Amino acid sequence: MNRQLSLIRGGLYVLWVVGAALAEGQEVTTLSELPSAERSAPGVAEQRAHPSRSGIQCTKGRGKLDAEQVLRKVANSYAAADSYEMQYTRTIYTEVGGVKQTHVCEMSVCVQRPNRVAVRVKDDGQGIAIVSDGQALHLRSEKNGQITKLVSPKTFDDLLLNADFVTWNGKATDGPLLELLATNPYDKLMDGGKATTCYVGTERIDGRRTHHLHFVGQLDWDLWVAVDGDPVVCQFAIDYANALANGNAPSELLSDLKLTVVHRYKNWKFGIVPAPDAFKLPPPARRKTVRQALETRLRELRQNAAKSHGEVRKTFEGLIEFYEDQLKKLPLDPTAT
């Protein structure tokens, strides 16, 4: 339940990114524009296209058995890990109204049992950071001037049940990384038995041979796991088509949105001794008052609205009205942050 909620909220967060990009008319690179040699390179097609392949159907029998064996091996390996760190690239592929967009940002993750975690997002324009030092859980978005401080849950299982964390985890990762640290990762990944999985085959990701597993549930998603050595996760992809078709799109235009999110993982290190500052939240580059943050957001929305048309413009106008109302409700204290 919490995994599906996190992934759906992550997808809805992406819609804000998509709307802003559409208004700004950003240039993108599509698979058809790549040189033929690059298109055929191992892993490129999976990353550039929509790799979750929603047309795949999971069936009972040998295929399901193979997938479960691989997934249990992955789950057992991560359940035994006391700590790890890694980096990954998140790529968002969208198509709406015939316009294709690609958005890329870099992330880093460091975790240590029983409840220390740091997720930092780079280059997304939001300055999102999630840090639990074992005592306090900090959730921060520098762009919106939003900082939330909570008591750290005692375990990762408790953390995954925290409503605030589930929402922010969707914003930052929309992937399976933290579920892998649960006491029973297999149960978390299979959504308590509600999802089904099948074995697609072996594929190369960044030159590494991987098992490709496909999952079907409320959302369709895929996992690529290393064949040789430790069964580390090499790639994750999720197709939001089902969620958007079921009425989760915030506007009529975006209901036709094709949305896939792909993660490429690298530099896995297990059994690490985290750096002294690994679970410290660095001070923000600047601290805005609530009024300053709202006024900045309003300026951005008005600029985007002026550049957009049709349903996208209506979406921005609705957001403008909402933020104008929030600005009117602010207390008179000009120093409130």
C-alpha positions in Angstrom: 0.0 0.0 0.0 2.7 2.5 1.0 4.9 1.5 -1.9 2.1 2.2 -4.4 1.3 5.5 -2.6 4.9 6.6 -2.8 5.2 5.8 -6.5 2.0 7.5 -7.4 2.9 10.6 -5.5 6.3 10.5 -7.1 4.6 10.5 -10.5 2.3 13.3 -9.6 5.3 15.4 -8.5 6.8 14.7 -11.9 3.7 16.3 -13.5 4.7 19.6 -12.1 8.1 19.3 -13.7 6.5 18.3 -17.0 4.1 21.3 -16.9 7.0 23.8 -16.3 9.1 22.2 -19.0 6.3 22.3 -21.6 5.8 26.0 -20.9 9.5 26.7 -21.2 9.8 24.7 -24.5 12.9 22.8 -23.5 14.9 20.9 -26.1 15.0 17.2 -25.8 16.9 14.2 -27.4 14.7 11.4 -28.6 15.8 7.8 -29.5 15.1 8.5 -33.2 17.6 11.4 -33.2 20.5 9.3 -31.9 23.1 8.0 -34.3 22.4 4.4 -35.3 25.5 3.1 -33.5 24.4 4.7 -30.2 20.9 3.4 -30.6 22.1 -0.1 -30.8 24.6 0.2 -28.0 23.8 -2.1 -25.0 21.4 -0.5 -22.6 20.9 2.7 -24.6 17.5 1.7 -26.1 16.2 0.6 -22.7 17.2 3.9 -21.2 16.1 6.2 -24.0 12.8 4.5 -24.9 10.0 3.6 -22.4 11.7 0.6 -20.9 8.9 -0.6 -18.6 7.2 -2.2 -21.6 3.6 -2.2 -20.3 2.7 -4.7 -23.1 4.5 -7.5 -21.2 2.1 -10.0 -19.6 3.2 -12.0 -16.5 1.9 -15.5 -16.5 2.2 -18.4 -14.0 4.6 -21.2 -14.5 8.3 -21.3 -15.2 8.7 -17.6 -16.0 7.1 -16.6 -12.7 9.3 -19.1 -10.8 12.5 -17.7 -12.3 11.5 -14.2 -11.4 10.7 -15.0 -7.8 14.0 -16.8 -7.4 15.9 -13.8 -8.6 13.9 -11.4 -6.5 14.3 -13.4 -3.3 18.1 -13.5 -3.9 18.1 -9.7 -4.3 15.8 -9.3 -1.2 18.0 -11.6 1.0 21.1 -9.8 -0.1 19.8 -6.3 0.8 18.1 -7.5 4.0 21.6 -8.6 5.2 23.2 -5.3 4.5 23.8 -3.0 7.5 24.8 -0.1 5.4 25.3 1.0 1.8 25.9 4.0 -0.4 25.5 4.6 -4.1 24.7 7.2 -6.8 22.2 7.1 -9.6 20.8 9.1 -12.5 17.0 9.6 -12.7 15.7 10.3 -16.2 12.1 11.3 -16.8 10.7 10.6 -20.3 7.4 12.3 -21.2 5.2 12.8 -24.2 2.1 14.9 -24.2 0.4 16.6 -27.1 3.1 15.2 -29.4 5.8 17.0 -27.5 8.6 14.8 -26.1 10.7 15.8 -23.1 13.6 14.3 -21.2 14.6 15.5 -17.7 17.7 14.3 -16.0 19.0 14.8 -12.4 21.6 13.1 -10.2 21.0 11.6 -6.8 23.0 10.1 -4.0 21.9 7.8 -1.2 23.6 6.6 2.0 21.8 4.3 4.5 22.8 2.7 7.8 20.6 0.5 10.0 18.5 0.8 12.0 17.2 4.3 10.9 19.9 6.5 9.4 19.3 7.6 5.8 20.4 10.5 3.5 18.8 11.1 0.1 20.1 14.1 -1.8 18.9 15.3 -5.2 21.1 17.4 -7.5 20.2 19.4 -10.6 16.4 19.2 -10.3 15.9 22.8 -9.4 14.3 21.9 -6.1 17.2 21.3 -3.7 15.4 18.3 -2.1 17.1 16.5 0.8 15.9 13.8 3.1 18.1 13.1 6.1 17.5 11.0 9.2 20.4 11.0 11.7 18.8 8.5 14.0 17.3 11.2 16.2 15.6 13.7 13.9 14.2 13.3 10.3 14.7 16.4 8.2 12.8 17.0 4.9 13.9 20.0 2.9 13.1 21.7 -0.4 15.3 24.8 -0.8 13.3 26.1 -3.8 10.1 26.2 -1.8 11.7 27.3 1.4 10.1 24.2 3.1 11.8 22.4 6.0 10.1 19.8 8.1 11.7 18.3 11.2 10.2 15.1 12.7 11.4 12.5 15.2 13.2 9.7 13.4 11.3 6.4 13.3 13.1 3.6 15.2 13.5 1.3 12.1 13.3 1.5 8.3 10.0 -0.4 8.5 8.6 2.4 10.7 10.1 4.9 8.3 8.2 3.4 5.4 4.9 3.8 7.3 5.5 7.5 8.0 3.1 9.5 5.9 5.4 12.6 5.6 8.3 10.4 4.6 6.3 8.5 2.0 5.3 11.7 0.3 8.9 13.1 0.3 10.3 9.7 -0.8 8.0 9.9 -3.8 9.3 13.3 -4.6 12.9 12.3 -4.3 13.3 8.7 -5.4 10.1 7.1 -6.7 12.1 3.9 -6.7 12.6 0.7 -4.6 15.8 1.6 -2.8 14.4 2.1 0.7 12.0 -0.9 0.5 15.1 -3.0 0.0 16.2 -2.1 3.6 12.9 -3.3 5.1 12.9 -6.4 7.3 11.2 -8.3 4.5 12.2 -6.6 1.2 10.5 -9.3 -0.9 7.1 -8.6 0.7 7.5 -4.8 0.3 8.5 -5.2 -3.4 5.6 -7.5 -4.1 3.2 -5.1 -2.4 2.1 -7.7 0.2 1.3 -10.2 -2.5 -0.8 -7.9 -4.6 1.7 -7.6 -7.5 2.9 -10.3 -9.9 6.2 -10.7 -11.6 7.8 -12.5 -14.5 11.2 -13.1 -15.9 11.8 -11.2 -19.2 15.4 -12.4 -19.9 19.0 -11.2 -19.7 20.0 -7.8 -21.0 23.1 -5.6 -20.8 23.0 -2.4 -18.8 26.1 -0.2 -19.1 28.0 -3.3 -20.3 26.9 -5.5 -17.4 24.7 -8.6 -17.8 21.5 -8.3 -15.9 18.3 -10.2 -15.2 15.2 -8.2 -16.3 12.1 -8.7 -14.1 8.7 -7.2 -15.0 6.1 -6.4 -12.3 2.4 -5.9 -12.8 0.1 -4.3 -10.1 -1.5 -1.0 -9.7 1.5 0.3 -11.6 3.8 -1.5 -14.1 7.5 -1.4 -13.3 10.7 -3.2 -14.1 13.9 -4.1 -12.3 17.3 -5.1 -13.8 19.6 -7.0 -11.4 23.2 -8.0 -11.9 23.8 -11.6 -13.0 27.4 -11.9 -11.8 28.7 -11.0 -8.4 26.4 -9.3 -5.8 22.8 -9.2 -7.0 22.8 -5.4 -7.0 20.0 -3.4 -8.7 21.4 -1.9 -11.9 18.3 -0.2 -13.3 14.7 0.5 -12.3 11.9 1.8 -14.6 8.3 2.6 -14.0 5.4 3.2 -16.4 2.7 5.6 -15.0 0.3 4.9 -17.8 -2.1 2.9 -15.6 -2.1 5.4 -12.8 -2.8 8.3 -15.2 -5.5 6.4 -17.1 -7.2 5.7 -13.7 -8.0 9.4 -13.1 -4.8 10.5 -11.3 -3.8 13.1 -13.9 -4.5 16.7 -12.6 -5.8 18.1 -15.9 -7.5 16.9 -19.1 -4.4 17.5 -21.2 -2.1 15.6 -18.9 -4.5 12.6 -18.9 -2.9 11.8 -22.3 0.6 12.0 -20.9 3.1 9.2 -21.5 5.3 9.1 -18.5 8.2 6.8 -17.7 10.8 7.3 -15.0 14.2 5.4 -15.3 16.9 5.1 -12.7 20.5 4.0 -13.5 22.4 2.9 -10.4 26.2 2.9 -10.0 29.0 2.7 -7.4 27.3 0.4 -4.9 29.3 0.1 -1.7 28.1 -2.3 1.1 29.2 -2.5 4.7 30.6 1.0 4.6 31.5 3.2 7.6 29.6 6.4 6.7 31.5 9.7 6.6 31.1 11.9 9.8 28.8 14.3 7.9 26.9 11.7 5.9 23.7 12.2 7.9 24.0 15.9 8.6 21.7 18.3 6.8 23.9 21.1 5.5 22.6 24.7 6.0 20.7 25.9 3.0 22.4 28.3 0.6 19.8 30.9 1.5 16.8 31.1 3.8 13.7 32.9 2.6 10.8 34.1 4.5 7.5 32.3 3.7 6.3 35.5 2.0 9.5 35.7 -0.1 9.1 32.0 -1.1 5.5 32.4 -2.1 6.2 35.6 -4.1 9.1 33.9 -5.9 6.8 30.9 -6.8 4.1 33.3 -8.0 6.5 35.1 -10.3 7.6 31.8 -11.8 4.1 30.6 -12.4 3.0 33.8 -14.0 6.0 33.6 -16.4 5.2 30.0 -17.3 1.5 30.9 -17.8 2.4 33.7 -20.2 4.4 31.2 -22.3 1.8 28.4 -22.4 -1.5 27.7 -24.0 -4.8 25.7 -23.6 -5.0 23.3 -20.7 -1.4 23.8 -19.6 -2.1 27.5 -19.2 -5.3 26.7 -17.2 -3.2 24.5 -14.9 -0.8 27.3 -14.2 -3.6 29.8 -13.7 -5.2 27.5 -11.1 -1.8 27.3 -9.3 -1.5 31.1 -9.4 -4.9 31.5 -7.8 -4.0 28.9 -5.1 -0.7 30.7 -4.2 -2.3 34.1 -4.2 -4.8 32.8 -1.7 -2.0 31.4 0.5 -0.2 34.8 0.3 -3.4 36.6 1.6 -3.6 34.2 4.6 -0.1 34.8 5.8 0.5 36.4 9.2 1.8 39.9 9.3 5.1 38.9 10.7 7.6 39.6 7.8 10.4 37.5 9.4 8.5 34.2 9.5 10.4 31.4 7.7 
